[in-house]
Amino acid sequence: MARVVVDVMLKPEILDPQGQAVQRALPRLGFQGISDVRQGKRFELEVDGPVDGTALARIHELAESFLANTVIEDFTVKVEEVKAEAGK
């Protein structure tokens, strides 16, 4: 089993009100030196079988058509190592 991660972020030119709210709150909470905050989404997909070029192409299609609004969001697709759980 493999894990494929799709990270979705607003495009840089799109206003991010949630990120701005976090950025404004940080100094009040004692966190200094953070000049910008952007908020996004992370999807972790557990894939049965090998993650080959065909599987990645289908996941890219899934991300483009369902997980991200490509008018205002960019996304990346990457394969992550899945660590075995203890006792399995």
C-alpha positions, 0 to 999 in steps of 0.5 A, spaced: 500 500 500 502 506 498 500 513 500 499 519 495 498 526 498 495 532 494 496 539 497 491 544 494 493 551 495 490 558 493 494 561 487 498 566 490 494 572 486 488 570 490 486 573 497 486 568 503 482 571 508 483 565 513 491 565 512 490 573 513 486 572 520 491 567 522 497 572 521 494 577 524 493 573 530 500 570 531 503 577 534 497 577 539 499 570 541 506 571 542 509 569 535 513 574 532 517 574 525 511 571 521 510 575 515 505 571 511 500 565 512 497 561 506 492 556 508 491 550 504 488 543 504 491 536 504 488 530 502 492 523 503 490 517 499 491 510 500 492 506 494 492 499 493 497 496 489 503 500 485 503 507 484 506 507 477 505 512 472 498 510 470 496 511 477 499 517 478 495 520 472 489 518 474 490 521 481 492 527 477 485 527 474 482 526 480 485 532 483 484 537 477 477 535 477 474 534 484 479 536 489 481 542 487 478 548 483 483 550 478 480 557 477 483 559 484 487 553 486 494 550 484 495 543 487 501 538 487 501 530 487 507 526 491 508 519 493 509 518 500 512 513 504 508 509 508 511 506 515 509 500 517 505 500 524 507 496 530 504 489 531 502 489 523 
